[in-house]
Amino acid sequence: MIIYDDKDIYIETEVSEIPWRKIFTKEPYKELGDVPKNVRTRLWNVYDIIEKEMKNYYKPKKINMASFANMLPRVHIHVMARYEDDSYFPNPMWGEKLREAKLNLPDEKEFHKKVKKALENL
């Protein structure tokens, strides 16, 4: 589900037990160095907002960030709120599942509203 979209960037929600967002450039650049500097700067500014809002809203133990782009060879950044009692912690979400988690997280729709409001001021 896309939660934000503008001329350069869009943000998707990854279906997961944890809060997980993916920030994409609209143009399918293969490498970060291929992204024009103004769009790259905007990408990192959006990342900063997502990270800050996740920390404040979800209160995770840690925020993970990843950008492999091997399976989907285009620039995008994963932003994940991690908890000591999520199914994979301390492993990466792509790693070995260690337990069954039952996280009690706040409403994601409210988080989306906060992100949209913060991005309006960017």
Buried (B, 14 or more C-beta within 10 A) or exposed (E): EEBBEEEBBBBBBBEBBBBBBBBBBEEEBEEBEBBEEEBBEBBEEBBEBBBBBBEEBBEBEEBBEBEEBEEEEEBBBBBBBBBEEBBBBEEEBEEEEEEEBEBEBEEBEEBBEBBEEBBEEE
